Amino acid sequence: MERHPLYGKRKKTKPVCPNPLFAYWLQEWKDDATEKGIKTQFVYAKALKSLRNYPLPIASGKDCKMLEYFGDKICKMLDVKLAKHIAEYESDNEDKDQAPVPRKRQKSGNQGGGGREYVPAYRSGPYALLLTLYKHSQSDADRPYMSKADLIRQAQILADKSFSIPDPSCRYTAWSSMGSLINKGLVVKESNPAKYSLTEAGCGIAHKLEAVKDGVAPSSENTRAIRTGTTDTPPTNVAQTVTSSDNNININFKYIREDNSEVFTKDQAAVSIDDDIGFGFLIKCNYQRLLSSGLLYKLDTSRPMTDHVYAYIRDSDAPDVAPGVPPLPTLNNTPDNEVHHPIPNIPDHIPVQEAQKSVKEKKPRQKKQSSMANPSAELKLLPLLDDLPPIPSFSKFQETIDLDSQSSQSSIKSISSVSSTYSLPRPDFSLRPGQFEIVLCIDNREFYGGGKKGSKNLLPDLMKNGINCDLRELQVGDLLWLAREKTEYSQNFMPDDNPKELVLDYIVERKRMDDLVHSCTDGRLKDQKFRLKHCGLRCPIFLVEDHGSMQHFSIPESTIKQTMTNLTVIDGFQLKRTKGSKETVAYLTVMTRHLQRLYRILTVQEMFGKQLIQLYGMSAEKAKAISDKYNTLKQLLYSYNECRTEKDKELMLSGIKCGKAMRNLGASQSRQIYQLYCTTGPLT
């Protein structure tokens, strides 16, 4: 028996297109263009191939813009076709079973065995989601939809399970039930970012849940589904509200640093930027209390979690000091054994003798202690100054008593010296010009990473140009410069010790053009800009390398140019564009040599030349010629003293050869220099 040629061979499964409606229309337009002989058939063919390769469903034609070969015209045609299809499909309910892809909003809410209406279980995920969406639609009829973050935050208090952390025995959360609500036609998901709203069927079920919520909740041991229309099921009682950010925070927590250490102030906590919460601060608190607090948060699952979890809360909900931290000690909280000197109330008119007597009685005091040696004394000084009575006018003092001005001035000086000591911290060390070298630090991920082909040549090319480079891991940026102490100037330097280093105010974020586009689409650019702004260096630089044509990227060319413009105009960064890795090496070489000249010590001859170049009409070539013949100003003045007449002094420098043409300096320039250094009166 002859076998079939495909017998015994594995059959290749054909992938199903997740967007059959868009593919059907594109194929229709392509066939129509082919019959008419129009060249747009090739455009439709490329777009159709790109759509079939995309593995996820797309909600609108506008969302197709992220795919390759999809322009504004094709996206608009798809949106118009989709709108017509929805209008025609909604108006013809009898033919909805014959439609290619039925809309989810058309599915009936009566999906269940025996035609029973679907009603979620009490305090389940669907129960909380439906009730929260219904309450929001009743309170804000103009905007009946909610974002995912707001929906989770307000629905969590109505559910027993978490919307973000799955149970130990299951990998699903309460938010996983949203897919079932959408499939049942109770909730509609629209736009990007996603917005959720109730359908008519969903509003009907949520209304019935709301109608029976003012009774007694069923016990946790016998939780049953609430059936609409039945009277034997006890109604629920979920009359709870979500704490808003304007109310006081009813949860105790501690701020956490990047190394998991606990701190009490907001400025020391780790930060994160997220699309849902925005700018967030890391805290550690009890998870159940966090759920009941109603705060908008994002859990950090990379850190260990027990009864206490790590989460980021948004900036508006984060106080400057963590709740529960004891306040700083004041005069009212001091122990009883400490002696306080109350400030007497001075009347407007007192006799001179009584005033002098009161001053003498106040002289016996306890032994003074330095405010620097006793930190508690500094803490008590601030509330003491706040409690001082208002100072009477000068005329009243002049009429009654003449106080000792020297004692008051000395007390003011002591107070100002204490505050200045704390406001100006002393540096750990300092590097003087000539005692350090300028080093260019390169992030090792920039060199070893496989993203940029030109990164492998960056370090060798810089070293060929004589640049002192160091390869290390940088937390912010890709390149920066630092001043490293030379070993010959290091005090008590040991071979195992590292030389002292100071980071200069210049840092570079290097991006190739395709990397810049990817950073815009995945949100990394926003985080990188924030880190550069808050790194403490005053001159952040964005270095952008051209890579191919900007017309072939996933976002329009105008958007790329606008992004680079925003970096300079709005964000305040310096922007440097290069044509490739070779031009980048040249720029970094010039920048390094500029910093070397900026921070090195000038010789007496160089300082003399810089002084000469400030004169009107004096070029760098002329100043160099003069400083080469007279290395210092002292030598020039000695030469002037050797001249016999005043005219000889004025023309002494006129014969110096300057520039490539070897022209004379000239009499006018020579006279100007002589008048600058030898005229005792005002210059005319």
C-alpha positions as CSV (number, residue, x, y, z in Angstrom):
1,M,0.0,0.0,0.0
2,E,1.4,3.3,-1.0
3,R,1.8,5.8,1.8
4,H,0.8,9.4,1.6
5,P,3.8,11.7,1.1
6,L,3.0,13.6,4.4
7,Y,2.5,10.4,6.4
8,G,4.6,10.3,9.6
9,K,5.6,14.0,9.3
10,R,4.9,16.6,12.0
11,K,2.2,19.0,10.9
12,K,3.1,22.6,11.4
13,T,0.3,24.5,13.3
14,K,-0.7,27.7,11.6
15,P,-0.9,30.6,14.1
16,V,-4.3,32.3,14.5
17,C,-4.3,36.1,13.9
18,P,-5.6,37.8,17.1
19,N,-6.9,40.7,15.0
20,P,-9.0,39.0,12.2
21,L,-11.2,42.0,11.6
22,F,-8.4,44.4,10.8
23,A,-6.6,41.7,8.8
24,Y,-9.8,41.1,6.8
25,W,-10.1,44.8,5.9
26,L,-6.5,45.1,5.0
27,Q,-6.7,42.1,2.7
28,E,-9.8,43.6,1.1
29,W,-8.1,46.9,0.5
30,K,-5.0,45.1,-0.9
31,D,-7.1,43.0,-3.4
32,D,-8.9,46.1,-4.5
33,A,-5.7,48.0,-5.1
34,T,-4.3,45.0,-7.0
35,E,-7.2,44.9,-9.4
36,K,-6.9,48.6,-10.1
37,G,-3.1,48.3,-10.5
38,I,-2.4,50.9,-7.7
39,K,1.0,50.8,-6.0
40,T,-0.6,51.1,-2.5
41,Q,-1.2,47.3,-2.8
42,F,2.4,46.9,-1.6
43,V,1.8,49.2,1.4
44,Y,-1.2,47.2,2.4
45,A,0.7,43.9,2.0
46,K,3.5,45.1,4.3
47,A,1.0,46.3,6.9
48,L,-0.9,43.1,6.7
49,K,2.2,41.0,7.3
50,S,3.2,43.2,10.3
51,L,-0.3,42.9,11.8
52,R,-0.3,39.1,11.4
53,N,3.1,38.9,13.2
54,Y,1.8,40.9,16.2
55,P,0.7,38.4,18.9
56,L,-1.7,40.6,20.9
57,P,-5.2,42.0,20.2
58,I,-5.5,45.6,19.2
59,A,-8.5,47.7,20.3
60,S,-8.4,50.5,17.7
61,G,-6.8,51.6,14.5
62,K,-4.9,54.3,16.4
63,D,-3.1,51.6,18.4
64,C,-1.8,50.1,15.2
65,K,0.5,53.1,14.9
66,M,3.1,51.2,17.0
67,L,3.4,48.6,14.4
68,E,5.7,48.8,11.4
69,Y,4.3,50.1,8.0
70,F,1.3,51.7,9.7
71,G,0.9,55.4,9.0
72,D,-1.7,57.9,10.0
73,K,-3.8,57.3,6.9
74,I,-4.1,53.5,7.4
75,C,-4.9,53.9,11.1
76,K,-7.6,56.5,10.3
77,M,-9.1,54.2,7.7
78,L,-9.3,51.4,10.2
79,D,-10.9,53.6,12.8
80,V,-13.6,54.8,10.3
81,K,-14.2,51.2,9.2
82,L,-14.4,50.0,12.8
83,A,-16.9,52.8,13.8
84,K,-19.1,51.8,10.9
85,H,-18.9,48.2,11.8
86,I,-19.9,48.8,15.4
87,A,-22.8,51.1,14.4
88,E,-24.1,48.5,11.9
89,Y,-23.6,45.6,14.3
90,E,-25.4,47.3,17.2
91,S,-28.3,48.2,15.1
92,D,-28.8,44.7,13.8
93,N,-29.1,42.3,16.7
94,E,-30.4,39.5,14.6
95,D,-27.3,39.2,12.6
96,K,-24.8,39.5,15.4
97,D,-24.0,35.7,15.3
98,Q,-22.8,36.1,11.7
99,A,-20.4,39.0,12.4
100,P,-16.7,38.2,12.0
101,V,-15.6,39.4,15.5
102,P,-18.5,40.2,17.9
103,R,-17.9,43.0,20.4
104,K,-17.6,42.0,24.0
105,R,-20.1,44.7,25.1
106,Q,-22.8,42.8,23.2
107,K,-22.5,39.6,25.3
108,S,-25.4,39.0,27.6
109,G,-24.9,39.1,31.4
110,N,-27.2,36.0,31.7
111,Q,-24.5,33.5,31.3
112,G,-24.9,30.6,33.6
113,G,-26.4,27.2,33.9
114,G,-30.2,27.1,33.4
115,G,-30.4,30.7,32.4
116,R,-29.7,32.0,35.9
117,E,-28.5,35.5,36.3
118,Y,-24.8,35.9,37.3
119,V,-24.4,37.3,40.8
120,P,-20.9,37.4,42.4
121,A,-20.1,36.0,45.8
122,Y,-20.1,38.3,48.8
123,R,-16.7,40.2,49.2
124,S,-15.2,38.5,46.2
125,G,-13.2,40.2,43.5
126,P,-16.1,40.6,41.0
127,Y,-18.3,41.8,43.8
128,A,-15.9,44.6,44.8
129,L,-15.2,45.6,41.2
130,L,-18.8,45.9,40.2
131,L,-19.9,47.7,43.3
132,T,-16.9,50.2,43.1
133,L,-17.6,51.0,39.4
134,Y,-21.3,51.4,40.2
135,K,-20.6,53.9,43.1
136,H,-18.2,55.8,40.9
137,S,-20.7,56.1,38.0
138,Q,-23.4,57.4,40.4
139,S,-21.1,60.0,41.9
140,D,-19.5,61.2,38.7
141,A,-21.9,60.8,35.8
142,D,-19.7,62.8,33.4
143,R,-16.7,60.4,33.8
144,P,-18.2,56.9,34.6
145,Y,-14.9,55.2,33.9
146,M,-12.0,54.4,36.3
147,S,-8.4,53.7,35.8
148,K,-6.9,50.4,37.0
149,A,-5.0,52.0,39.9
150,D,-8.0,53.9,41.2
151,L,-10.3,50.9,40.8
152,I,-8.0,48.6,42.8
153,R,-7.5,51.2,45.5
154,Q,-11.2,51.7,46.1
155,A,-12.3,48.1,45.5
156,Q,-9.7,46.6,47.9
157,I,-11.7,47.5,51.0
158,L,-14.7,45.6,49.7
159,A,-12.9,42.4,49.0
160,D,-11.3,39.7,51.3
161,K,-8.6,38.8,48.8
162,S,-5.8,41.0,47.6
163,F,-5.8,42.6,44.2
164,S,-2.0,42.6,43.9
165,I,-0.6,39.6,45.9
166,P,-1.9,36.1,45.1
167,D,-2.8,33.5,47.7
168,P,0.0,31.0,48.6
169,S,-2.0,28.1,47.0
170,C,-3.0,30.0,43.9
171,R,-1.3,32.2,41.4
172,Y,-4.3,34.4,40.7
173,T,-5.3,37.6,42.5
174,A,-8.7,39.2,42.9
175,W,-7.9,41.4,39.8
176,S,-7.9,38.2,37.7
177,S,-11.7,38.2,37.9
178,M,-11.8,41.4,35.7
179,G,-11.3,39.2,32.6
180,S,-14.4,37.2,33.5
181,L,-16.5,40.4,34.0
182,I,-15.4,41.6,30.5
183,N,-16.1,38.2,28.9
184,K,-19.6,38.2,30.5
185,G,-20.3,41.7,29.1
186,L,-20.6,43.4,32.5
187,V,-17.5,45.6,32.2
188,V,-16.0,47.4,29.2
189,K,-12.3,48.1,28.8
190,E,-11.4,51.0,26.5
191,S,-8.4,53.2,25.4
192,N,-4.8,53.0,26.5
193,P,-4.1,53.4,29.4
194,A,-7.1,51.2,30.1
195,K,-10.3,52.7,31.4
196,Y,-13.1,50.5,32.9
197,S,-16.8,51.2,33.0
198,L,-20.0,49.2,33.5
199,T,-22.4,48.1,30.7
200,E,-26.1,48.1,31.2
201,A,-26.1,44.5,32.3
202,G,-23.3,45.3,34.8
203,C,-25.2,48.3,36.1
204,G,-28.3,46.2,36.7
205,I,-26.4,43.6,38.7
206,A,-24.4,46.3,40.7
207,H,-27.7,48.1,41.4
208,K,-29.2,45.0,43.0
209,L,-26.0,44.5,45.0
210,E,-26.2,48.1,46.2
211,A,-29.9,47.7,47.1
212,V,-29.3,44.8,49.6
213,K,-26.0,46.0,51.1
214,D,-27.5,47.7,54.2
215,G,-28.3,44.5,56.1
216,V,-26.2,42.1,58.1
217,A,-23.2,40.5,56.3
218,P,-23.1,36.7,56.1
219,S,-20.6,34.9,58.3
220,S,-17.2,33.9,56.9
221,E,-17.9,30.2,57.6
222,N,-21.0,30.1,55.4
223,T,-20.4,32.7,52.6
224,R,-23.1,32.3,50.0
225,A,-23.8,34.1,46.7
226,I,-26.5,36.7,47.0
227,R,-29.3,35.8,44.6
228,T,-31.3,38.7,43.3
229,G,-35.0,38.5,44.3
230,T,-34.5,36.0,47.2
231,T,-35.4,36.9,50.8
232,D,-33.8,34.0,52.6
233,T,-30.2,35.3,52.1
234,P,-29.2,37.8,54.7
235,P,-28.2,41.1,53.0
236,T,-24.6,42.4,53.3
237,N,-23.3,45.3,55.2
238,V,-20.2,46.9,53.5
239,A,-20.7,50.5,54.6
240,Q,-17.0,51.5,54.5
241,T,-15.2,54.3,52.9
242,V,-11.8,54.7,51.3
243,T,-9.4,57.0,53.0
244,S,-8.4,59.8,50.7
245,S,-5.0,61.5,50.5
246,D,-6.5,64.6,52.1
247,N,-7.3,62.9,55.4
248,N,-4.8,62.0,58.1
249,I,-2.9,58.8,57.5
250,N,-4.3,56.1,59.8
251,I,-1.3,53.7,59.5
252,N,2.1,53.5,61.1
253,F,5.0,52.8,58.8
254,K,8.7,53.5,58.4
255,Y,10.6,54.8,55.4
256,I,13.1,52.4,53.9
257,R,16.4,53.1,52.1
258,E,17.7,51.1,49.1
259,D,19.7,48.9,51.5
260,N,16.5,48.0,53.5
261,S,17.6,50.1,56.4
262,E,14.9,52.0,58.3
263,V,14.8,55.8,58.3
264,F,12.3,58.3,59.7
265,T,12.4,61.1,57.1
266,K,10.9,61.2,53.7
267,D,14.0,62.6,52.0
268,Q,16.1,59.6,53.0
269,A,13.7,57.0,51.6
270,A,14.2,55.1,48.3
271,V,12.1,56.5,45.4
272,S,10.4,55.0,42.4
273,I,8.6,56.4,39.3
274,D,5.5,54.5,38.2
275,D,2.7,55.2,35.7
276,D,0.1,54.4,38.3
277,I,1.3,56.2,41.4
278,G,3.8,58.6,39.9
279,F,6.6,59.6,42.2
280,G,6.6,57.1,45.1
281,F,8.5,56.6,48.4
282,L,9.4,53.2,49.8
283,I,7.8,52.3,53.2
284,K,7.5,49.1,55.4
285,C,4.2,48.4,57.2
286,N,1.7,45.8,58.1
287,Y,-0.1,44.5,55.0
288,Q,-3.6,44.3,56.4
289,R,-3.4,47.8,57.7
290,L,-2.1,48.9,54.3
291,L,-5.1,47.4,52.7
292,S,-7.6,49.1,55.1
293,S,-5.8,52.4,54.9
294,G,-7.1,53.2,51.3
295,L,-3.7,54.6,50.2
296,L,-2.6,54.2,46.6
297,Y,0.4,52.0,46.7
298,K,2.6,49.6,44.6
299,L,4.2,46.6,46.3
300,D,7.9,45.9,45.9
301,T,7.9,42.1,45.5
302,S,11.7,42.1,45.1
303,R,12.1,42.5,48.9
304,P,11.3,39.9,51.6
305,M,7.7,39.9,52.7
306,T,6.2,38.4,55.9
307,D,3.5,40.1,57.9
308,H,5.1,43.4,56.9
309,V,5.5,44.3,53.3
310,Y,7.5,46.9,51.3
311,A,5.5,49.3,49.1
312,Y,5.8,52.6,47.4
313,I,3.2,55.3,48.2
314,R,2.7,58.4,46.2
315,D,4.2,61.7,47.1
316,S,0.9,63.4,48.1
317,D,0.3,60.6,50.7
318,A,3.8,60.6,52.1
319,P,4.4,62.9,55.1
320,D,7.8,64.5,55.7
321,V,8.3,62.4,58.9
322,A,7.0,58.8,59.2
323,P,3.9,58.4,61.5
324,G,4.6,57.2,65.0
325,V,8.1,58.9,65.2
326,P,8.4,60.6,68.6
327,P,8.8,64.4,68.4
328,L,12.0,66.2,69.2
329,P,12.5,67.2,72.8
330,T,11.5,70.7,73.7
331,L,11.5,72.8,76.9
332,N,8.1,71.3,78.0
333,N,9.4,67.7,77.6
334,T,12.6,68.1,79.6
335,P,13.2,66.2,82.9
336,D,12.5,67.8,86.2
337,N,16.1,67.9,87.3
338,E,17.1,70.4,84.6
339,V,17.0,74.0,85.7
340,H,15.1,76.5,83.5
341,H,15.4,80.3,83.7
342,P,12.1,81.9,83.0
343,I,12.1,85.1,81.1
344,P,10.6,87.9,83.2
345,N,7.9,90.1,81.8
346,I,9.4,93.7,81.5
347,P,6.8,96.4,82.0
348,D,6.9,99.5,80.0
349,H,8.1,101.8,82.8
350,I,10.3,100.7,85.6
351,P,12.7,102.7,87.8
352,V,16.4,102.6,86.9
353,Q,17.4,101.4,90.3
354,E,15.0,98.4,90.2
355,A,16.2,97.5,86.8
356,Q,19.8,97.5,87.8
357,K,18.9,95.4,90.8
358,S,17.2,92.8,88.8
359,V,20.1,92.6,86.5
360,K,22.5,92.0,89.4
361,E,20.2,89.3,90.8
362,K,20.3,87.4,87.5
363,K,24.1,87.2,87.5
364,P,24.5,84.0,89.6
365,R,24.1,81.2,87.1
366,Q,25.1,77.6,86.7
367,K,28.3,76.6,85.0
368,K,28.0,77.2,81.3
369,Q,28.2,74.2,78.9
370,S,29.1,74.4,75.3
371,S,26.2,73.9,72.9
372,M,28.5,71.9,70.7
373,A,29.4,69.5,73.6
374,N,25.8,69.1,74.7
375,P,23.5,68.4,71.7
376,S,20.4,68.7,73.8
377,A,21.3,72.4,74.5
378,E,21.0,73.2,70.8
379,L,17.6,71.6,70.6
380,K,16.4,73.6,73.6
381,L,17.7,76.9,72.1
382,L,15.3,77.0,69.2
383,P,12.0,76.8,71.2
384,L,13.6,79.3,73.7
385,L,14.0,81.8,70.9
386,D,10.5,81.3,69.7
387,D,9.1,82.0,73.2
388,L,10.9,85.3,73.7
389,P,8.5,88.3,74.2
390,P,8.3,91.0,71.6
391,I,11.0,93.7,71.8
392,P,9.7,97.0,73.1
393,S,10.4,100.1,71.0
394,F,13.7,101.9,71.4
395,S,12.1,105.1,72.7
396,K,10.7,103.3,75.7
397,F,14.0,101.8,76.6
398,Q,15.7,105.1,76.2
399,E,13.3,106.7,78.6
400,T,13.5,104.1,81.3
401,I,16.8,102.1,81.3
402,D,20.0,101.9,79.3
403,L,20.9,98.2,78.9
404,D,24.4,96.9,78.3
405,S,24.7,96.6,74.5
406,Q,27.9,94.6,74.7
407,S,26.3,91.7,76.5
408,S,23.4,91.6,74.0
409,Q,25.8,91.7,71.1
410,S,27.9,88.9,72.5
411,S,24.8,86.7,72.9
412,I,23.7,87.4,69.4
413,K,27.2,86.5,68.1
414,S,27.1,83.2,70.0
415,I,23.8,82.2,68.6
416,S,24.9,83.1,65.0
417,S,28.1,81.2,65.5
418,V,26.2,78.0,66.5
419,S,23.8,78.2,63.5
420,S,26.7,78.9,61.1
421,T,28.6,75.9,62.5
422,Y,25.7,73.6,61.7
423,S,24.8,75.1,58.3
424,L,28.3,74.9,56.9
425,P,29.7,71.3,57.3
426,R,33.5,71.0,57.1
427,P,34.7,68.9,54.2
428,D,36.4,65.6,54.9
429,F,39.4,66.5,52.6
430,S,40.3,68.9,49.9
431,L,42.5,68.5,46.7
432,R,44.5,71.5,45.6
433,P,45.4,72.2,42.0
434,G,48.3,70.0,40.9
435,Q,47.7,67.4,43.5
436,F,45.2,65.4,41.4
437,E,44.6,64.1,37.9
438,I,41.4,64.2,35.8
439,V,40.0,60.7,35.1
440,L,37.2,59.8,32.7
441,C,35.0,57.1,34.3
442,I,33.0,54.8,31.9
443,D,30.2,52.5,33.1
444,N,31.2,48.9,32.6
445,R,27.7,48.1,31.2
446,E,28.4,50.7,28.5
447,F,31.5,48.8,27.5
448,Y,30.6,45.1,28.1
449,G,26.9,45.4,27.0
450,G,25.9,44.2,23.6
451,G,23.5,46.9,22.8
452,K,25.8,49.3,20.9
453,K,28.3,48.0,18.4
454,G,30.5,51.1,18.8
455,S,30.8,50.7,22.6
456,K,33.6,48.1,22.3
457,N,35.8,50.6,20.6
458,L,35.1,53.5,23.0
459,L,37.6,52.7,25.7
460,P,40.5,51.7,23.4
461,D,40.1,54.8,21.2
462,L,40.1,57.1,24.2
463,M,43.2,55.4,25.6
464,K,44.9,55.9,22.2
465,N,44.2,59.6,22.5
466,G,46.0,59.7,25.8
467,I,42.9,60.0,28.0
468,N,43.2,58.5,31.5
469,C,40.1,56.2,31.8
470,D,38.6,54.0,34.5
471,L,36.0,51.3,33.9
472,R,33.6,50.9,36.8
473,E,29.9,50.5,37.6
474,L,28.0,53.8,37.6
475,Q,24.6,54.1,39.3
476,V,23.7,57.2,37.3
477,G,24.8,58.1,33.8
478,D,27.2,56.4,31.4
479,L,30.3,58.6,31.7
480,L,31.6,61.2,34.3
481,W,34.8,62.9,35.2
482,L,36.5,62.8,38.7
483,A,39.6,64.3,40.3
484,R,41.8,61.5,41.7
485,E,44.5,62.3,44.2
486,K,48.1,61.6,43.0
487,T,50.0,59.1,45.1
488,E,53.0,61.4,45.6
489,Y,50.7,63.9,47.4
490,S,48.7,61.4,49.4
491,Q,49.4,61.5,53.2
492,N,50.2,58.1,54.8
493,F,49.4,56.3,51.6
494,M,49.5,52.5,51.8
495,P,49.6,50.2,48.8
496,D,46.2,48.7,49.7
497,D,44.5,52.1,50.1
498,N,42.5,53.7,47.4
499,P,43.4,57.3,46.5
500,K,40.9,60.0,47.4
501,E,38.5,61.0,44.6
502,L,36.1,63.9,44.0
503,V,33.4,63.8,41.3
504,L,33.3,66.8,39.0
505,D,30.1,68.6,37.9
506,Y,29.9,66.9,34.5
507,I,28.0,63.7,33.7
508,V,27.0,62.2,30.4
509,E,24.1,60.0,29.5
510,R,25.0,58.4,26.1
511,K,22.3,57.2,23.8
512,R,22.2,56.0,20.3
513,M,19.2,57.2,18.2
514,D,17.5,53.8,18.3
515,D,18.1,53.6,22.0
516,L,16.5,57.0,22.5
517,V,13.4,55.9,20.7
518,H,13.1,52.7,22.8
519,S,13.6,54.8,26.0
520,C,10.7,57.0,24.9
521,T,8.4,54.0,24.2
522,D,9.1,52.0,27.3
523,G,9.3,54.9,29.8
524,R,13.0,54.6,30.7
525,L,13.7,58.1,29.6
526,K,11.5,59.7,32.2
527,D,13.3,57.8,35.0
528,Q,16.8,58.6,33.6
529,K,16.0,62.3,33.4
530,F,14.8,62.3,37.0
531,R,17.9,60.5,38.2
532,L,20.2,62.9,36.4
533,K,18.3,66.0,37.7
534,H,18.7,64.7,41.3
535,C,22.2,63.3,41.2
536,G,23.7,66.5,42.6
537,L,25.9,67.3,39.6
538,R,25.2,70.7,38.0
539,C,26.1,70.0,34.3
540,P,24.2,66.8,33.0
541,I,24.7,66.2,29.3
542,F,22.7,64.0,26.9
543,L,25.0,62.6,24.2
544,V,22.9,61.4,21.2
545,E,24.6,59.4,18.4
546,D,22.9,59.3,15.0
547,H,22.1,55.8,13.8
548,G,20.4,55.5,10.4
549,S,17.5,57.6,9.2
550,M,15.0,58.9,11.8
551,Q,12.2,58.1,9.3
552,H,12.5,54.4,9.9
553,F,11.9,54.3,13.6
554,S,8.7,53.2,15.4
555,I,7.7,56.8,16.3
556,P,7.5,59.8,13.9
557,E,10.5,61.9,13.1
558,S,8.8,65.0,14.5
559,T,8.3,63.2,17.9
560,I,12.0,62.4,18.1
561,K,13.0,66.0,17.3
562,Q,10.5,67.3,19.9
563,T,11.9,64.9,22.5
564,M,15.4,66.2,21.9
565,T,14.2,69.8,22.0
566,N,12.4,69.1,25.3
567,L,15.6,67.8,26.8
568,T,17.2,71.3,26.4
569,V,14.3,73.7,26.6
570,I,12.1,72.1,29.3
571,D,14.4,69.8,31.2
572,G,17.5,72.1,31.1
573,F,20.0,69.4,29.9
574,Q,22.9,70.1,27.6
575,L,22.4,68.2,24.3
576,K,25.3,67.0,22.1
577,R,24.6,65.2,18.9
578,T,27.4,63.2,17.1
579,K,27.4,61.3,13.8
580,G,28.8,58.1,15.3
581,S,31.2,56.5,17.9
582,K,34.3,58.1,16.3
583,E,32.9,61.6,16.7
584,T,31.8,60.7,20.3
585,V,35.4,59.7,21.1
586,A,36.6,63.1,19.7
587,Y,34.1,65.0,21.8
588,L,35.0,63.1,25.0
589,T,38.7,63.7,24.3
590,V,38.2,67.5,23.8
591,M,36.0,67.6,26.9
592,T,38.6,65.8,29.1
593,R,41.4,68.1,27.9
594,H,39.2,71.1,28.6
595,L,38.6,70.0,32.2
596,Q,42.3,69.3,32.6
597,R,43.1,72.9,31.6
598,L,40.3,74.2,33.7
599,Y,41.5,72.6,37.0
600,R,45.3,72.8,36.6
601,I,47.6,75.5,38.0
602,L,48.7,78.3,35.7
603,T,52.4,79.2,35.5
604,V,53.6,82.8,35.9
605,Q,54.2,83.0,32.2
606,E,50.7,81.7,31.4
607,M,49.1,84.1,33.9
608,F,51.1,87.0,32.3
609,G,49.8,86.0,28.9
610,K,46.2,85.8,30.1
611,Q,46.7,89.3,31.5
612,L,48.0,90.7,28.2
613,I,45.2,89.2,26.1
614,Q,42.7,91.3,28.0
615,L,44.0,94.5,26.2
616,Y,42.1,95.9,23.3
617,G,43.5,94.6,20.0
618,M,45.7,92.0,21.6
619,S,45.4,88.6,20.0
620,A,46.6,85.3,21.4
621,E,49.5,85.2,18.9
622,K,50.7,88.6,20.0
623,A,50.4,87.8,23.7
624,K,52.4,84.5,23.2
625,A,55.1,86.3,21.3
626,I,55.5,88.9,24.2
627,S,55.4,86.2,26.9
628,D,58.0,84.1,25.0
629,K,60.5,87.0,25.0
630,Y,59.6,88.2,28.5
631,N,58.5,85.2,30.5
632,T,57.3,87.2,33.5
633,L,56.1,90.8,34.2
634,K,59.2,91.2,36.4
635,Q,61.5,90.7,33.4
636,L,59.5,93.2,31.3
637,L,59.8,95.9,34.0
638,Y,63.6,95.3,34.3
639,S,63.8,95.8,30.5
640,Y,61.9,99.1,30.8
641,N,64.3,100.3,33.5
642,E,67.3,99.7,31.2
643,C,65.8,102.1,28.5
644,R,67.2,105.7,28.7
645,T,64.4,107.8,27.3
646,E,60.6,107.7,27.6
647,K,60.3,107.2,23.8
648,D,62.5,104.1,23.9
649,K,60.3,102.6,26.6
650,E,57.2,103.2,24.5
651,L,58.8,101.6,21.4
652,M,60.6,98.8,23.1
653,L,58.1,96.1,22.1
654,S,57.2,97.4,18.7
655,G,59.8,95.1,16.9
656,I,58.6,91.8,18.3
657,K,57.6,89.4,15.5
658,C,54.1,87.9,15.9
659,G,52.0,85.2,14.1
660,K,52.8,83.1,11.0
661,A,53.5,86.2,8.9
662,M,56.1,87.4,11.4
663,R,54.7,90.9,11.5
664,N,55.9,93.5,14.0
665,L,53.8,94.2,17.0
666,G,53.6,97.9,16.2
667,A,54.1,101.2,18.0
668,S,50.5,101.7,19.2
669,Q,50.3,98.3,20.9
670,S,53.8,98.7,22.4
671,R,52.8,102.1,23.8
672,Q,49.6,100.6,25.2
673,I,51.5,98.0,27.2
674,Y,54.0,100.5,28.5
675,Q,51.3,102.8,29.7
676,L,49.5,99.9,31.4
677,Y,52.5,98.8,33.6
678,C,54.5,102.0,34.0
679,T,52.0,104.9,34.3
680,T,51.5,105.9,37.9
681,G,48.5,108.2,37.3
682,P,45.2,107.5,35.5
683,L,45.4,106.1,31.9
684,T,44.4,108.5,29.1
